[in-house]
Amino acid sequence: MNVEILEFESGAKKARGLTVVIDVFRAFSVVCYVFDAGAARLIAASDVHKAFELRKIYRNSVLIGERGERKIEGFEFGNSPTEITKADLRGKTVIQTTTAGTNGLIKAVNADILITGSIVNSGAVINYIKCLDPENVSLVAMGYGAVLPAEEDLVCAEIIKSGLEGIKSDFDDRISRLRYSAGRRFFDPSNIDFSPPTDFSLCTVRDRFSFILKGERRADGNVELIKIDV
């Protein structure tokens, strides 16, 4: 199994084989909490306009996502797992668009199999890939705003790579130290309305969920995420 770590939108475009698009802070942590909150389906939209168009099609739907980390005007929720843990999404269609994560799903057009990745379900991702045993695995760390390296995404990519290669490594200390580097913004009082401290904790609980989310391309150019228990 050849495992390669890539970054940003350019990495998503280059990705081949089984592709894991990683966005720890916060898009692909959020999607796990969305399904845990009872959502019936989740569609990753390529842009804000398409998200609003999808809401017209699916009556029992809600919009979640961000631009510049903040909730988009007209959306029910931002990109905060804290918000989602307080929501009742039972039976709802959730439509999500974000700066980095969902953009990566849309751009990974050469992937044979497409899944999301985050620390909260990294173990399930590893087990799922091991069961399939693909020849090539692309781990795409989407980064901050899809343009700057994000330590949390790279840590997640390394967790998955180490697990696939059978290398035993202790990542707990590196995850906790994110509090003082990439995760500092969650503890800035000026961000509390859209990016509270609890988001950091919810995004860094390792293996909270034992399922993966597989991306299925739709005819409209968007990507639907399907929950698969592992």
N, C-alpha and C positions, 0 to 999 in steps of 0.2 A: 504494500500500500504506500503510495507516494503522497505525502501530506505537505502542502505548501501554504504559507501564511501570506496573504495579500492585504492591501489597504485601500480604502477610499472607493469612490465611484469607478476609478480606473481599474482597481483590483476586481470589483464586481464584474466589470465588462470582460476582464481577462479570465475569470474563473471558469474552470472546466471540471468535469466529473461531478461527484457529489459536492455540492457547495453549501457551506454554512455561512450565512450572513449574520454578523455579530454586531449587536448594539446593546451594551449593558446598561448605560445611562442615557435613555431609559426605555426606548421603544420595544425591545424584544424581551425585557423583563415585564413591561406592562402587558404585552399580549398574553403572557402566562397567567397573570392575575385576571385578565379579562375572561379567559376560559374558566378559571377557578371560580369566578363570580357568576357563572352560569350562562354565558353567551352561547347562542346557538351556532353562530358563524362569525368569521372575521374576514373582512376584505381590506387588503392594503391598497390604497389608492395612490396613483402616481402624482397627483397634485390636488390642491384645494378645490378647484373647480369640479374635478371628477368626483371628489368626495360628496359635494353637494348634489351632483347629478345622481349618484348612487342612492342618496337618501330619498330622492323622489321615487325611485324604483322599489325600495324596500321600506314599507310603511313602518314596521316595528323595528326601527333602527336608530342608532345614536352615532354621533361623530366624536372621535377622539383624535388628538394630535397637537402638534406645535409648529410654530415658526419662531426662531430666536428663543427657544425654550418655553415660550409663553403660549397659552391656549389661544387658538384661532377664533376670531370673532364669529359667532354663530354656531360654534361647536358646543356640545354638552360637557365635554371633559377635555382637560389638557393631556399632557403626556406624563402624568404623575401616578405611580402605582398606589400612592396613599389615597388619592381620589377613588381609584377603582376598588380598593378594598372596602370602601364605604358604600359602593353602588350595588344596586340590584339589577343585574343584567340578564336575568333568567329569560331565555327564549328570544333574546334580542339579536339582531344583526348589528355588529359593530363595524364601523368603517373608520379606518385609521390612515392618517398621512403624517409623516414626520420628515425632518430635514435630511437625516442620514439613513436610518434603518429601512423604512419602506422604499426609499429611493434605491437602496442597494438591491432589494428584491426585484424591483422593476428592471434594473440595469443588468442583472445577472442572466442575460439571455442565452448564454452558451452552457449553462448548467444542465447536467443530465437529471439530477435530483436536487431540489432546492429546499433547504430548511433554515429556520432561524436559530440563533444561538445566544445564550446569556449564562451568567453564573448560576442563576436559580434553577436551570435545568441542564447544566453541562454534563452531568453524569448520564442522564437519559440520552443526550446527543451522542456521547461516546458509545453507549451500548447499542444504540440504533445503527450507527455506522459500522460497528464491529459485526453486527448481524448481517449486514449487506455485503461487507468486505469488498468495497469498490477498489478499482485500480488506482484512481486519482481522487484526492480530497482537496478542495480549496477552502481555506478558512479566511473569510474576508472581514477584517476589522474595519468597520466603517469610519471610526474616528469622530472627533468633535466637529459637528457641522459637515461631516464628510470631506473635510479639507485638512484637518490637523490631527496628528497622532493622538489617540486616546489610550492612556495606560490601561484602563479597565478592559477595553476591548482586546488589547494585546495580551493581557493576563489571561482572559477567557480563552483566546486562541491557543495560548501555550498550555493551558489546562487540558483542552481537547486534544491537542497534538501529543502531549505526553501520555495521555490515557490511551490513545490509539497505538502509540509506539511501545507501550508497556513500560514506560519509564516512571518509576515511583518518585514523585516530588511533592513536597508539602507547600501548598500555595496559600495556606491560611494567613501567614504573616503578611504576604504581599497584598492579599485582599484587604486585610485590616488597615494596612498602611495607605490604602487609597483614600482613607479619611483625611489624610494630610496632604494629598496631592490632587489628583483629578476630582476627588469627592469634596474638596473644600467648599465648592460653590453651594452645596446643600446646607451648609452651616452659616451662610451669610444671611443675616437678618433681612436684608433687602430683597432676598429671593424667596422668602418663606411662603408667600401667597401662591407661587406656582412651582416651587422646587424645595419642599420642606425637608428637614433633616431625616424624617422617617423614610423618605425616598431612598436615601443612601442605604439604610438598613435593609429595606425590602429588595433592593437590587443586588445585594451582596450576600444574601443567605444562600449558601451553596447547596444545590440539589434539593431545594424545597419542593420541586415538582418532578414527577416521574413520567412526564410525557414530552414529546417533541411536537413541533408545529411544522408541517410540511406545506410548502408553497405549490399551488396549482395555478398555472397561467390561465387567464380568462380571455375570451375573444375580444373583450373591450380594452385589453391592455393592462388591466389590474391583476392582482394576485390574491387568490383566496388561500387562507391558512387553515389547514385541516389538523385537528388534534389527533395524535396517535399515541396511545399508552405504550410504554416500553417496560 
